[in-house]
Amino acid sequence: MRKPAPAQHRRPAREAGAAAPALNIASLTVRYADILALDRVSLGLEQGNICALVGVNGSGKSTLFKAIMGLVSAGTGTVRIFGAGSKAARKNNLLTYVPQSEDVDWTFPVSVHDVVMMGRYGRLGPTRRPHSADREAVDHALEQVGLTSLASRQIGELSGGQRKRAFVARGIAQQARLMLLDEPFAGVDKGSEATLTSLLQRLRADGKTILISTHDLAGIPRFCDEAVLLHRSVLAHGDPAEVLTTENLARAFGEGATSGAA
């Protein structure tokens, strides 16, 4: 039997003067009233990697995303994005969040182009009027995800896979360096899944760092550089082959692993 990966994967120490990690979480604890959602989570992601976030529903994945975005208060611990706090990172367009489809009102009367332009909101200045650079960024993002021909469509008219690509395009237009993707493959067909996977690989090649929550365990080794197994705390972090072992998955997905906060 293979030995389980250590509870926390440690990278070699960075050389003096090296760039700050894309994400550095230290001893993060989050509670909702009496529910312990995250328990002393420590996690570091270097720049230019794709990392899979794996765990059962209720393991704390959504809470972790919210904590990184600064949308929930940490009981203890710190979150740093490229050396900055969450609020400063959002203000400076360092990170973006691509939600699950069920978190969005698809009946809202907004076009695909408008959704992608929302990624430029923090760069528009006090008048909130797009300039040529903003329009060029949106056009480039739409081209990247293959939605140029659908730019004028109402967002709810798109298929599941197209919707996911539209929100990834919003992050591309924002020019964020850290992207958080919450279950982007849920509810999409194999063709859309392949398109999204290829897109994520191109974004990584452009220097983006991507943390992606996914239940597609079989697909992780094909496009992810590392994986994190979460159940309130970090059970394992490292190379997908070392993290996604039978023993580790039993610890995360076994009997009693589904209690707790989402």
ZIZI-V256834 format. One record per backbone hydrogen bond with DSSP energy under -0.5 kcal/mol. NH is the residue of the N-H (numbers start at 1). CO is the residue of the C=O. E is the energy in kcal/mol with one decimal. If there is no record, write none. Layout:
nh=NH co=CO e=E
nh=NH co=CO e=E
This chain:
nh=5 co=242 e=-0.6
nh=11 co=9 e=-0.5
nh=18 co=15 e=-2.1
nh=22 co=45 e=-1.2
nh=23 co=45 e=-1.8
nh=24 co=80 e=-2.5
nh=25 co=43 e=-3.5
nh=26 co=78 e=-2.3
nh=28 co=41 e=-2.9
nh=29 co=76 e=-2.2
nh=30 co=38 e=-1.7
nh=32 co=35 e=-2.6
nh=33 co=31 e=-0.6
nh=35 co=32 e=-2.6
nh=36 co=34 e=-0.5
nh=37 co=30 e=-2.0
nh=37 co=35 e=-0.9
nh=38 co=30 e=-1.9
nh=39 co=232 e=-2.6
nh=40 co=38 e=-0.6
nh=41 co=28 e=-2.9
nh=43 co=25 e=-2.2
nh=45 co=23 e=-2.6
nh=49 co=46 e=-0.7
nh=51 co=49 e=-0.5
nh=51 co=210 e=-3.2
nh=52 co=226 e=-2.4
nh=53 co=212 e=-3.1
nh=54 co=52 e=-0.6
nh=54 co=228 e=-3.0
nh=59 co=56 e=-1.9
nh=62 co=262 e=-1.5
nh=64 co=60 e=-2.4
nh=65 co=61 e=-2.1
nh=66 co=62 e=-2.3
nh=67 co=63 e=-2.4
nh=68 co=64 e=-2.3
nh=69 co=65 e=-2.2
nh=70 co=66 e=-0.6
nh=70 co=67 e=-0.6
nh=71 co=66 e=-3.2
nh=72 co=66 e=-0.7
nh=75 co=29 e=-2.8
nh=76 co=29 e=-1.2
nh=78 co=26 e=-1.9
nh=80 co=24 e=-2.0
nh=81 co=84 e=-3.6
nh=82 co=21 e=-0.9
nh=82 co=22 e=-0.9
nh=84 co=81 e=-2.2
nh=89 co=85 e=-2.5
nh=90 co=86 e=-2.5
nh=91 co=87 e=-2.2
nh=92 co=88 e=-1.9
nh=93 co=90 e=-1.6
nh=94 co=89 e=-3.2
nh=95 co=89 e=-0.6
nh=96 co=178 e=-2.0
nh=98 co=180 e=-3.4
nh=99 co=97 e=-0.7
nh=103 co=100 e=-1.6
nh=104 co=101 e=-1.8
nh=106 co=104 e=-1.0
nh=108 co=105 e=-1.3
nh=110 co=108 e=-2.2
nh=112 co=153 e=-2.2
nh=113 co=151 e=-2.7
nh=115 co=111 e=-2.2
nh=116 co=112 e=-2.2
nh=117 co=113 e=-2.3
nh=118 co=114 e=-1.3
nh=119 co=116 e=-1.6
nh=120 co=117 e=-2.3
nh=121 co=118 e=-1.3
nh=123 co=120 e=-2.4
nh=124 co=120 e=-0.5
nh=124 co=121 e=-1.2
nh=128 co=125 e=-1.2
nh=129 co=124 e=-0.5
nh=130 co=128 e=-0.5
nh=135 co=131 e=-2.4
nh=136 co=132 e=-2.5
nh=137 co=133 e=-1.9
nh=138 co=134 e=-2.2
nh=139 co=135 e=-2.6
nh=140 co=136 e=-2.4
nh=141 co=137 e=-2.2
nh=142 co=138 e=-2.6
nh=143 co=139 e=-2.1
nh=144 co=140 e=-2.4
nh=145 co=141 e=-1.6
nh=146 co=142 e=-0.6
nh=146 co=143 e=-0.8
nh=147 co=142 e=-2.7
nh=148 co=142 e=-0.5
nh=150 co=147 e=-1.3
nh=151 co=148 e=-1.3
nh=153 co=150 e=-1.6
nh=155 co=110 e=-2.6
nh=157 co=154 e=-2.3
nh=158 co=155 e=-1.3
nh=163 co=159 e=-2.5
nh=164 co=160 e=-1.9
nh=165 co=161 e=-2.0
nh=166 co=162 e=-2.1
nh=167 co=163 e=-1.9
nh=168 co=164 e=-1.9
nh=169 co=165 e=-2.3
nh=170 co=166 e=-1.6
nh=171 co=167 e=-1.5
nh=172 co=168 e=-2.1
nh=173 co=169 e=-2.9
nh=174 co=170 e=-1.7
nh=175 co=171 e=-0.7
nh=175 co=172 e=-0.9
nh=176 co=171 e=-1.5
nh=177 co=94 e=-1.0
nh=178 co=94 e=-2.3
nh=179 co=209 e=-2.8
nh=180 co=96 e=-2.6
nh=181 co=179 e=-0.6
nh=181 co=211 e=-2.6
nh=182 co=98 e=-2.7
nh=182 co=180 e=-0.5
nh=183 co=181 e=-0.8
nh=183 co=213 e=-1.4
nh=186 co=183 e=-1.1
nh=188 co=185 e=-1.4
nh=193 co=189 e=-2.4
nh=194 co=190 e=-2.4
nh=195 co=191 e=-2.1
nh=196 co=192 e=-2.7
nh=197 co=193 e=-2.5
nh=198 co=194 e=-2.3
nh=199 co=195 e=-2.2
nh=200 co=196 e=-2.6
nh=201 co=197 e=-2.0
nh=202 co=198 e=-1.8
nh=203 co=199 e=-2.3
nh=204 co=200 e=-2.3
nh=205 co=201 e=-2.0
nh=206 co=202 e=-1.3
nh=207 co=204 e=-2.0
nh=208 co=203 e=-2.4
nh=209 co=177 e=-2.6
nh=210 co=49 e=-2.6
nh=211 co=179 e=-2.7
nh=212 co=51 e=-2.8
nh=212 co=210 e=-0.6
nh=213 co=181 e=-3.0
nh=213 co=211 e=-0.5
nh=214 co=53 e=-1.8
nh=217 co=215 e=-1.9
nh=219 co=216 e=-0.5
nh=220 co=216 e=-0.9
nh=220 co=217 e=-0.5
nh=221 co=217 e=-0.6
nh=222 co=219 e=-1.0
nh=223 co=219 e=-0.8
nh=223 co=220 e=-1.0
nh=224 co=220 e=-2.5
nh=225 co=50 e=-2.1
nh=226 co=50 e=-1.6
nh=227 co=238 e=-2.6
nh=228 co=52 e=-3.0
nh=229 co=236 e=-3.0
nh=230 co=54 e=-3.2
nh=230 co=228 e=-0.6
nh=231 co=233 e=-2.6
nh=232 co=59 e=-2.9
nh=233 co=231 e=-1.6
nh=235 co=229 e=-2.9
nh=235 co=233 e=-0.7
nh=236 co=229 e=-1.2
nh=237 co=6 e=-0.6
nh=238 co=227 e=-2.0
nh=242 co=239 e=-1.3
nh=243 co=239 e=-2.0
nh=244 co=240 e=-2.9
nh=245 co=243 e=-1.4
nh=249 co=245 e=-2.7
nh=250 co=246 e=-1.9
nh=251 co=247 e=-1.5
nh=252 co=248 e=-1.7
nh=253 co=249 e=-3.2
nh=254 co=250 e=-1.4
nh=257 co=254 e=-2.1
nh=259 co=256 e=-0.7
